[in-house]
Amino acid sequence: MQHTKKENKINPNKTKTVRELGQVDISVIRAEIINLSPQFWQEQNSNKPNSFKALKQTEHIVFKFIRNFQSHLDSVEYPIWETWREKIEPPLNFATKSYGYQQGMYPRIMLAKLPPGSRIPLHIDANAAANYPHKIHIPIQTNDKAYFFVDKTTYHFAEGYAYEVNNKTRHGAVNFGETPRIHLIFEYCDLVKQQIKATD
C-alpha cells in the first residue's frame, strides 16, 4: 500500500481527553495474565520495539506492532499473537463496537505492566504512526492507588472497562499501590476510511 502524508494527520475524531467505552468481559484472560511469571514478562520485554525513555519502568508483552514509526498502516503480528488471539480479540472487538467502523484494524496490541512504585512521566506519543488511530486501554489488574493523567486531570481506570486516551496530548501514569497495574493497550482505526482519504 502506498502511504501518503494524509495518513499522518491527527485524527479529529480522537477523544479530547479520556472517553469511557464501557465495560468489557475480561474474565477469560484476567487470571492467565495476572499469573504470567516475572521471567516471562522479562523475556518478552527484552525484545520490545517500544523502548522509549518514558516507558523505561514499564514492562511490555507485544502482540502486534508497526514496522516503522511513520505509518500505522503497516504493522506486523508477533509469534506470541497466535497463542493469544482467540482470547484477546473478543475484548478488543467489544470495546471498539461503538465506533461503527466498516473495517477496523489494530496497528498495535500489547500488555503493559507498571510495577508498584513506578511511573510513566507525562509525554506525548510524538511518532507519526500515533496520529490517526484511537489509543485504548483496558485495565486487567489495578489498585486504588494507580492513576492516569491527561494534562492536569487525574483519572482512575477501573478493571474491565475500556477507555480511549488522547495520546497527542500530555499523558502519563503512576502506580502508588502494592500490586502491579496491568493494562491491555491497543490502537484502533478504520482501514476503509483511511483508504478513501489516501485517494482524495
Secondary structure, DSSP 8 states (H G I E B T S, - for coil): ----GGGGS--TTS-SSEEEEEE---TTTHHHHHT--HHHHHHHHTT-S---GGGTT-EEEEEEEESSTT-TT-EEE-TTHHHHHHHHHHHHHHHTGGG--SSEE-S-EEEEEE-TT-EEEEE---SGGGSSSEEEEEEEE--TTEEEEETTEEE---TTEEEEE-TTS-EEEEE-SSS-EEEEEEEEEEHHHHHHHHT-
